Amino acid sequence: MLTHDNLASNATSLMQIWGFKNTDILIHSLPIFHIHGLLVAINVSLFAGSKVLLQEKFDVTDIVRLFDRATVLMGVPTFYTRLLGSGLLSKDKMNNMRLFISGSAPLLPQTWAEFEEKTGYKILERYGMTEAGMIASNPLQGERLPGTVGFALPGVTIKIINEYHQPVTDDNIGLVAIQGPNVCKGYWNLPEKTAEEFTDDGYFITGDQGLMNKEGRLSIVGRESSVNNLSHFLIWLSLKFSCYAI
């Protein structure tokens, strides 16, 4: 159950930390039945008054042609591997672009490094899920580290806990638990599941395994189980659809 406040807080935070303005033009090739395409890409653009170049599907040739008109691309890792494999990328084609964002699945450090080498741009990786929108992001200004999803969004608190819901020490793997204005109110007509997914002190248990360093930078390393909540299933479905579409 996502409220208007959940969605508005998330869009406002992302607009600010990603520097979205009404002069931005977003290339949008994501499925809009998924949180990435609908509640992130479109909501952030609407809040900022940005233009959106909505594509029917991800076509590598069309996307590269749009780089001259656009400023931002949001995509899944598959988008970036397809772009790299096309042989169409070069630094002189990217002059109008300011930001490349990746999410919905882990981006391989090799892909990150190859994209930077070919284009001069460091992909900004972030972390989110259906139940909370975006949770963490690498910085717009500052070091973006491949293999990490950055820091908690403004107003969001992240902690790493063990199976007994007790905090673990820095750089140790545990369950990612979150609290903030972006977190859903629970599952519709499923009070028992809602109770299971929240700790006694009000943190939502994401089902993801992660670790956090002393600076608060988060890395996602796996899942508690293969499919144990709505967000994991929707991410799988989105990637399956995206791969088919392109």
N, C-alpha and C positions, 0 to 999 in steps of 0.2 A: 504494500500500500504506500505509494509515493504521493506526497502532498504537493500542492503548489509551492509551499515554502521549501520543501526538499529540492525541487527542480530549480526554483529561482535562486536559492543560495548557491547551488552548484554552478549554474550558468554565470552568475555574477563573479564568483571566485575564478573560474576559468578564464573569463573575459579579461580579468585584471592580470592574472599571473602569466597569461600567454600574450598579453599586449594587444588584444583585438580592438580595432577601431572601425569607424564607418568607412574608412578608406580601404579596408581589407576586402579581398575577393577570394572566397574559398572554393576549391575544386572538391565537389562532393560526389563520390562514386560508391558510397557505402549503402548497404541495405537499410531502409528506414523502418524496418520492423524490429530493429535492434537498438539498444540504448546508445551505441556509438554513433550511428547514423542519425538518429532522431533527437535524443535528449542531449547529446554533446554537440555534434556538428551544427545542427539546425538551431537549437536553443541559444548557443553561444553567438552565432551569427545574428540572430534576431535581436538579442540583447544589445549587441554592439552596433546594430544597423549596417552590418556588412552585407555585401552581395554574395550570392551563392550560385555557382555554375553547376547545376544539378545534372548529372550524367545518368543515362539509362543503365550503363554497365561500365566496368573498368576496362577500357581499351587503351593499351599502352601508347599507341600512336596518337590518339586523341588527347590523352593526358599530357604528353610531352608538348604538343602544340599549344595547350592551354597555359603552359608556364609563362608565356609572354604576356598573358592577360591577368593572371592570378597572382596571389601573394602567399597562400597557405594551402597545403594538402594534408588532409587527415586520412590515414589508411591503416590497414592491417599489415603485418609483415609480408604477406604474399604480394601486396602491391609493390613493395620495394624490391623484392627478389625478381619480380617480373620486369620492373623498370631496369634493373641492373643487367638482366639477361637479354634485354632488347638491343643493346648496343647503340641506343639513341641518346644516352645521357652525355652531357658535356658541360663544363663550367660556363661556357658562353651562352647556354640556353637558360640559365637559371637566374639571370640578373634581376628579374622582377620579383622573384620569390624571396620570402623572408623566413618561412618556417615550414618544416616537415614534421608531422606528429604521427606516432605509431602506437597502437594499442590493440586490445581484444585478444592478444596472444603474445608470448615472449618473442622479442626480436633478437635474433642471434647476434652476438658481438661481431662475428665475421661480416654479416650483412651491414651492420652499423659502420664498421671500419671501411668496407668497400664503397659504401655510398658516400662517405666523407671524402675518400680518395678521388672518386669520379666527379663529384659535384662541388666539393668544398663545404658542404653543409653537414652538421651534426644532427641526426634525427633526434627529436625530443620524444622519449618514451614515457608513458604514463600508465597508471593502474586504476582500474575501476571495476564495477560490477552492477548488475541490474538493481540490486537492493540498496545501492548507495550512490549511484552515479560515479563520478570520479572521486578518487580517494587520495591519490598521491601523484606527483609529477616531477620530472626533472625540471630544472629552472630554465627560464627563458634567458636570463642573464646569469651566467655562472657555469660551473662545470657540469657537463652531462656525461655520465659514466655509462658505457654500454653494459648491459646485464643488470642494471638497476632501474627502479621506477621512481627514484627521487624522494622527495620529502612530502609530508602530509600537507594537504591543501589548507589555506587559512580557515581556522575554526574547527578543523578536524584533528582528532587525537588518535594516534595509532600506538598500540602496544603489542608485544609478542608474549604469548602466554603458553603455559603447558596444558596438559589434559585436565588438570585440576583448576584451571583458570587463574593460576598464579603467574606473575611476570617472570620471564627468563632474563638472564643477563645479556649484555650487548654481544652481538656477533654469534649468538646461539640460535639454532633453528627452533621455531615453535609455531603456534597458530596465530594468524594475524587477526586482531580484534580492533574494532574501530568505534568511535563515537563522534557525533557531530550533527549539524543541521541538515546534512545531506542524507542521513540514514533513514530508511523506510520505517514506518510505524509497526510493521509486522506483515504477516501473510493473511490474505483475505480468507475469513472463515476457517482459519487453521490456528486456533489459540495454542494448541499443544506444540506445534512446530515453531510458532513464534517464541514460546517460552524456552524451547530447546536452543534456539539460535542466539539468545541474549544472555549475558552473564548477569549475576545478581546486582552488579553495579552499573548496569545499563549499556555495556559494550556489545556490539553485534559481532558474532564470530563468523568470519568470512568463509571458513573452510579451506583457505589457502595457507600454505606453509611458507614462512619467510624468516628473514633475519634483519636486524637493524643495527647499524654501527653507532658509535658514540655521537656522531654528528646528526643522527636521526634519518640517515639515508636508508631506504628500504629496498630489499631485494626479495623477489618471489622465487621460491625454489621448487614448489610442487603443490600438490593437493593432498588434503587429509584422506580423501577417497576419490575414486575415479569420477563419479557423478553423484553429488550429494546435495546440490541445491540448484535453484532455478537459474542462477547466473551462469554456472558452468555449462548447463545444457544449452542455453541461448548463445553463448560464445561458440560452442561447437557447431550449432545450427547455422550461425552467421558465417563462420569460416567455410563450412561445407557449401553454402549458397554462394558465397563470394568466389570460391575457387571454380565453381561451376560456371558462374557468370562470366569470368574472364578467360 
